[in-house]
Amino acid sequence: MTKRVVLVRHGESEANAGELWQGATSSPLTEAGRDQAELLGARLQHRKFDMVASSDLERALHTARLAGYPVPLVDPGWREGYLGEWEGRPTEWVVDHCGDDLMRLQYDYDLPMGRTGETPRQVAERSWKSLTSLLEKIDEGGSGLVFAHGGVIDMILWRITRLTPGRRRSGFLSNGSLCELSFKGDKASILRYNDATHLSPIAPWSEATRTEGGTVIDLIRHGVTHANLDGRVQGRLDSDLHPNGKRQARRLSSWVGDFDEIYSSPLARASSTAEIAFGQAPRLADDLMEISFGEWEGNRWQDLAAQGRLDEYQKGHDVRRGRTGETWAEAQARIEGFINHLARTHPGKRVAATSHGGVIRAYAARVLGLPYEKIGLLGHLQNTSVTQIAIAEDGFPTLATYNLAPHLED
């Protein structure tokens, strides 16, 4: 069994609104931040958590209380990183006076922030100890909720992925957003990233990217099919949606917002999802099709495993699926090429692209720089979930959100 932990970034603080670097300095919530916390509470009201913890800083504790958790376990290990001489400084001042250090911090996680502050690695290690302590208090199959800070959550995710430091590959976390993690023994998986759909269908990071001339692409997995429910390999095998899949697509339309262009895989399960959700026929693109699974298509996964036909695949080798299908790397290159084309041809636009779980997950891994052997760090995508990619004007992509499906929550 697994344990789950939901990490929440606090609501907007006065320092956030004033574009001040706050770090370990206390700052109260703004009116907008209080609203965000209350909307978050409404979002979480039907979920049960075995443990609720919080940073000891005012903005995190206030978010917890407004969200309906008045007495969390207070742990200073969850507090934001101490920024030394940068604490309380305007962003413009830090950029103007310490630009070299900011650039260095993209690559050097052992550099003290603000000369006298903590290093990113120190923040990662102390918050990881708090996470480990929380997990020890949760029974198998249980879950925990933590009210923390953007920098701390970033460092937790870095501690899990161990990605090479460099230019940021994931969008900044929105105030009031959720990240959900799953733990099975010592194996962690990111189930959702930067989910603030209770506040807006488009992440602030994405909106800022689009405003600056970049492109936002919402990758949407199709609704559930009969083959999904039967545990069969689909790949290029065409099939339409199960009635539940059609309902998922209709519910998706209730929150996902507006788009400038709508594309889809030509496979019926994807194009039907797009047409139901957006009320119009999408533009079809072969490069959005699912990974080809060759001779495995139409078979049940459990039967293939029992026959020993998945041995190399299950060992984590990037083999050609079903002997005549694609490799993971080939599928990544295909979808990456198409998304790069969309970015070049739709600057300043928001584009919907309805596709399939395998290729969307493959592309998300490519954006993050995860090698194939680490793909398990990204959880499987829910049917009709949205993964939002923000591509800067220079063509550099970031993962703004991952696997968001609030319309499927009870």
N, C-alpha and C positions, 0 to 999 in steps of 0.2 A: 504494500500500500504506500501511498505518498502523503506528504504533508505539503500544505500550501501556505504561502505568506504573501499578503497584499501590502505593498509599500506605497504610502501616500505622500506626495509632496504637499506641504502646507498651502493654505490659501494666500492670496496676494497680501504682502505686508506693506507698511508705509515705506520701508526702505526699497522694496521692489518697485513700487510706484514712483519713487523719487530717483530710481536708477542709481542707488547707492549699494556699495558692496557691504553686506552685513555680516557674513560669516557667523561667528559665535556671539555677535552682539544681539541683544534683544530688540525686537521691533514688533509693535502690535499690528493686527490685521486692519486693512482698509475696509470700507463698506463693501467693496467688491469682493474682497477676501472673505468676509463674513458670509456673503451670499454664496460664494463658491463652496464654503464649508457646509452650509445647510443643504445645498443641492447634492453634495457628495453624500451627506447623511441619508437623504431620500433614496439615493442610488443603492446604498448599502443596507437599507433597513430590512431586507428580506434574507440577508446572509447571516449565518451564525459563525462567530469566531470564538475559539477556545481561549485565546490570549489577545489582549490589546495593549500595545506598548507605545510610548511616545518619547521623543526628545524632550529634554527639560527646558528648551527655549520657548518663550512666550507664544510665538507664532504657530508652533506645532501643537502645543497644549491647547491653545484657543481653538484651533481647527478641530482637534479631537472632541472638545466639549460641544462645539456647535454642531458637529456631525452626530452627536448623540452618544458619545463615549466619555462621560464626565470624570471617570476615575481610572485612567490608563496606568499601566506599570511604567513609571518614569525612569528612564535609563539615559544618563548623559552620554553613553556610548553612541547614541543615535544623533547627537547634536551636530550641527554643520561644522565643517572644518574651520579652524581658527586661521584668519587671514593676515595676522600680524599688522604691519603698517598700512595695509589696504582697508582695514575695517572702518566703515563709515565714510569711505572716500567715494566720490562720484565715479561712475564708470569712465567718463571722459578723462578724468585725472589719471586713473590707473593706466588707461591705454596710452595717454600722452607721456607719462613719466616712467612707466615700467613695461613698455611694449616688448622689449627684448626678453624680459622674464616671462611674460605671457606666452610668447612664442616658444620659449624653452620648455615651459610646462606642458606643451603638447607632446613633448618627447621624453622629458625627464621627470618622472614621478617621485624622485627623491630630492627635488628642489623645494626648500621651504617657501611657502606662499607669503608674499609681503615681507620677505627677508627674515622675519622673526616668527612666522606662523608655522603651522603643521605642514608636512609634506603630503601630497596626495596618497602616497603609499601608507603613511601613518593613519590617515583617515580611513582608508580601505581596511586596514588590519583591525583597528579598534571597532569599527562598525560590524565587521565580520564576526568578531567575538560576541557582540550583542546579538547578532542574528543566530549564531550557534547556540547561545544560551536560551534564546526564545524557542528554537526548534526542540531543544531538550525538554521543554515544559509542555510540548504539544504531543498528544497521542497520535499514533498512526491513523491516517485518514482525517486528521483534524486540520485546523487552519488558524493562522494568526494575522493580526492587522497592526501595522506600524505607521505612526505619524512622524514623518522625518523631513528631510531637506533634499533639494535637487542634487547638490554635490555629493552627499552621502549615498544617495541611491545610485548615482553614476558610478561611484567607487565600488559599491556592492556588485554592480553588473560587470565592471572591469575585473573584479576579483573572480567572478564566475567564468568569464570568457577568456581572460588573459590575452586580449587582443594587443597587438603591438601599438604602443602609443603613437600618435601622429594626428593629422587633421581629423577633426571630429567626424565620426561615421554615423552617429545617431543624433536626432534632434534634441534640443534642450527640453527638459520636462516642463510641462505646463503647470501653473499653480492649480492645486486641487486635483491633479491627475493621479492615476493608479498604475502601478506596475505589479503584475502577479507572477510569482515564482512557484515552481513545483520542486520538491526534493524527495528523491527516493534513495535512501541510504546516503552515500556521499556524492550522488549524481544530481545536479541541478538543471533545471530547464526554465527558459523564459516563456511564459504562457501568453502574457500581454505586456505591451510596452506603451507608456504614455497615453493612457486611456482617460481622456477628459470629455467623452462624448455627452456627459450630462451637462456640459457647459457649451460646447460648440462642435459641429461636425468636422471642422477643419482646425488642426493644431496651430497655435500662434506661430510656431517655428515655420510651418508650411506657409502660412499667410504672409509672413515676413519675406520668405524666399520668393514667393510669387510677386509680391510688391516690388521686389528688387530686380525683376525681370526673369526669374527662374520659372520652373514648371512644377506643378504638383500633380502627381499621378496616384490615384486611388486604385490599388490592385484588389479586386473583389473575387473571392472564391465563389463558385456556383452554389446553388441550393442543393440539398441532399437528393440523391437519386436512389432508385431501387438497388442498383449495384452497390452503392455505399452501404445501404442497410443490410445487404446480403453478404458483405465482406468480400466482394469480387474486385479484381483488378480491372480498372476502366481504361486508363491511358487514352488511346485514340478510339477506343470502342465507343460508338455514339449511342446515347440514350437520353431520353428527356427526363424532366424532373419528376420526382415522387410528389404527390399532393402536399406533403409537408414541406418540400423544397419550394413549391410555389407560394406557400404561406410565408416561408422565410423571406422570399424575395419581396413580397408585398410589405412585410414588416420592416425590411431594410429601408424601403422608400420613406418611412415615417421620420427618419432622422438624418439621413446621409447628406442631404443638401443638394445644391445645384452644381451642374458641370457645364463646361464650355463644349466638350466633345465626349462622345461615348463610343468606346471600342469593345470588341468581344472576340474571344475564340469562336471559330465557326462551329464548334461542337454544340449540339442542341442544348445540353444542360447549362452551358455558359450563356449562349445567346438568348435563351428563354429567360434566364435570371435577369439579364440586362433589360430585356423588353418589358418584363413585369415590373421591375423596380423603377424604371425610368420612363415608362409609357411611350417608348419609341424604339424602333429597330436600330440596333447598334451598327457601326461600321465593323466589318469582319476582318480579322487579321490572323493568318495561319500561324504566325510566330507566337501567338498567345495560347496555342494548343498545349495540352498536357504532355508530359514526357511520354514517349512511345515505350511501351512495355513488351513489344515483340510477341513472342509465343506465350507469354504469361497472360495476355489479355483475355478477359472473360472467365478465367479460372478463379477459384476462391483462394485467398491468401493462405488459409490454414491447410488446404489441400496441397498447394505448392510446397509449403514448409514440410509437411508430412512425407512428401515424395523426395525431399532432399534437393529440390530444384532452386532453393533460395540460399544454399549454403554460403557461397562467396558473398552474396549480397548482405546476408545477415551478419557476416563477419566484419562488415564495414568497408568492403572493397567496392570501388566505383566501377562495377562491371557493366557491360552492355545489357540492359534489362531484357530478359527473355531472349537472349542470344542475338536477336535481330533488331532490338530496340535501341534507345539512346543511352548514353552515359549521362551522369549528373552534370559533368563538365560541359558536354555538348548542349544540354538543355539550358544551362546557365548562359552560355555564350549566345544562344539563340534569343532568349528573352532579354538579355542585356542589350543586344544590338537593336531590338525593336524599341525598347524604352529609351535608349539614346536617340533614336530617330524621333520619337514623340517629343522629347525635350527640345530637339533642334527645331522642330516644325510648329511647336505650340508654346513659344515663350510667353510668360505672364498668364498662362491659362491653368485651369484645373481640369484634368482629364480622368474619366473613369475607364478602367480596363478590366472587364470581367474575364476571369481565367480559371485556373485550377490549382489545387493545393500544392502539388509537387513543384511546378515551375515558380509559383510565387515564393514558396519557401526557399527554393534554390536561389532566386534572385535576392531575397532578403539576406541570405548568407553571403552572397557575393558583395553586397553593399557593406556589410559589417566586416568583411575580410575573414570570415570563418572558413577554415579548410573543411574538406568533406568529412574528415574524421571527427569534427566537432559539431556536425549538423544536429545532433541530439540536444544541443543547448537551446535550440529553437523549438518550441512546442508545435505540435500539429495544428494546422489551421482549421477553425470551425467553418462549417458551411455558411456562406454569405457573410463571412467576416471581411473586414476592410483593413488593409495594410497600406499606409500612406507613405509615399516616397517624395521627398522634396529635392529637386535637382537645381543646384545653383546655376547662375547665368554662365559660369565657366564650365558647366557640364558635370560638376562633382555631385554625386548623389548622397543623400543621408536618409536613414530610416527614421521617419518622423513618428510613426506609430506602427504597432504590430498586432494583428489578430484581434481587432475590435468588433464586438458583436453585441451591443447592449440590447438590441431588439430580440435576442434569444434568451435574455434573463427573465426569470419569473417575477 
